[in-house]
């Protein structure tokens, strides 16, 4: 879905060499996602607990997401592990700085093409995606059925350092929302290709 719109990307300041970050010492949120978190709200046909794991499933050109209510983070260190259950999914990622259901940033992994990117979901006009960092190839991304990728983002002010599977992949400088926002997960498919992503080990430290 978003991959098709990369030509219209609006790129903010981004560097492929980033700061090394050690995890902040105080864990504020830690959930293995082996049970349905009440802070996610109700389950749906696309976002659900199945076989002891949180899944996002899409059968076509669509996206689904959920955020953790009751939390607000400004400077933070957040991560989640994403495991693809299909060979041809589109993308899945870690939502951050979410201030409303249709207003958030996302650090996405395009596992089927070995890339990552950063997008912003905007609420205007019923919702749209703004590409901040287009799909960028990285050897840190694992591909294929059963491939597990841990997306981690460390924010401080307007700066965000991006990590995949423990490897730094870049820094982003963008206007953060005043007071920060919450975190969540997102997954999507593309036309004619089903996607099934499992999410585990959602952790936020400050």
N, C-alpha and C positions, 0 to 999 in steps of 0.2 A: 504494500500500500504506500508507505512513505518512500520506499526505494524508487518508485516511479517518479517521485517529485523532486529528486535530488538536483535536477538541472536548475530548479528555481530556488536553490538554497541561499539563505542569507547567513554568511559565515562571520562569527565574531572572532575576537582575538584568540588564537589557539596555537599551542606549541606542542610538538611531538616529543619534546624532552621535558620531563617534569620533575617536580620535587619528590624526593623519597619520603614516604610518610609512615611512621609507626603508629599503631592504633592508639587512640586516646585511652587513658587509663580507666575512666568511669563509664561503664556500660549502662545506658539508660533504657534500652529496649533490646531484648534477646528472645527470639521465638524460633524454634526449629521448624515451625509450620507443619507439624505432624498432626495437628488438630486444627479445627477452624477457629481463627482468632475472632472473638466477639467484636473487636475494634474494626474488623473488615466489613461489618454489616451483614446483610443476608446473602446467602449463596445464590447463584444464578445458573442458567443453563450453560454459561461459558466460563464462569469462575466458581470453582467448587472444590470441596474435599473429596478425594477419591483414593481408595486403597491407602489411607494413612498419609496422604500428601496433598498439598494445595496445587491444583492444576488450573491453567488457563488454556482453553480449547477453542479453536476457531476453524471453521470448515470452508471459509472463503475470504474475500477481500474485506476484512473487518478487524477491529481491535477491541479488546476489553481490558479493563484495569480496575484496581481497587486500591484505596489508600487507608492508612491507619488513622482513625479518628482519635481525638483526645490527646494528641501529642503535637508539639511545635518545636522545630529545631532550626537554629540559625547556623552557627559554626558547629560542624558535626563530622563524624566519620561513620558512614553507612555502607553496608554491604549485603548482598543476597546471592545465593547460588541458584543458577538457572540450568536445568537439564532438559535437553530436547528429546522428545519421544518420537519424533518423526524426522525424516531425512530432508524434508523440503519446507520447513516452516519459514516464516519471514523474519520475525524479530521478537525479542522479549527484552525486558529491561527493568531497571531500578528507577522508580519515580522519586524525585526529591523536590524540595521547595514547593510542595503542593499547597495552595491557599484556597482552592475550591475544587469541586469534582471535575471541572473542565479547565482548570488553570494550574499547570504544573510543568516541571522540567523532567526530562527522562534521559538517562544514560542507557542506551540500547545496544544490544549485541545482535548482529546479523550473522548467526552461526552458520547458515547455509552458504555464505560467501566469505566467511572468515574476516568479518569487518565489525566495526563499532561506529556509533554516532551519537550525537546529542540533539534532542529536539525539545521544542516548547509547545505545549498544548495551550491554545488560546480560546477563550470562551466566545468571542465575538462571532456573530453570524451562525450560531449553532455549533461552533467548535471547528477549529482548524489546526493543522500542524505547521509550525515554523521550524525549518531545519537550521540549527545553529552550527553543527559540525556534520558534514555529509559523510556517507559511508566511507570509512577509512580502513584499509587493510592492516591487519596486525597478526604477527605470528603467535601472539598470546592467545588468540581466539581458537578454541577447539571446535571442530565441526563433526557432524555425523550423529546418527542415532545413539543416544546415551551419553553424548558429550556434555560434561558439566563445566560451566563457566561461572566464575565468581566475579560479579561486577561490584566494584567498590569506588566510592566517591568521598573525598575529603574536602570540605568547604571551609573557607575562612573569609569573611566579608564577601566580596564579589568574585573571589577566586575559587576555582574547583580543580582539584587534582584527580585524575582518572586512573584507575588500576583495573586490570583484568588478570585473574589468576595470579595475583601477587606482583605482577609486572606493571610498572608505570607506562602508560600509553599516551599521556598528554596532560596539558593544563588548559583550563578554560577561564576566560575573564569576561563576565557578563553581569548585567545588573540584577542583583538578587532582590527578591521581595523584602520589603521592610519587615523585620522580625522573623524572617525565614519561613518555614512551612513544614509540613509533615512528609512522610515517605510512603511508598507503596510499590506495587508491581504491575507490569503491563505485558501483554502478549498479543500477537496478531498473526494473521495468515494473509495469503494473497490468492488471487483468483485461481481456482482449479487446484489449489494445493492446501491440504489441511495442515494444521499446526497444533501441537500438544506440548505444552511446557510445564515442567514440574519446578516449583520454587521451594527452597529450603534455607534455613539458617539466616533469617533476617536479623541483623544486628545493627544497632546505632549506639555510638559512644560519643561522649562530649568531654 
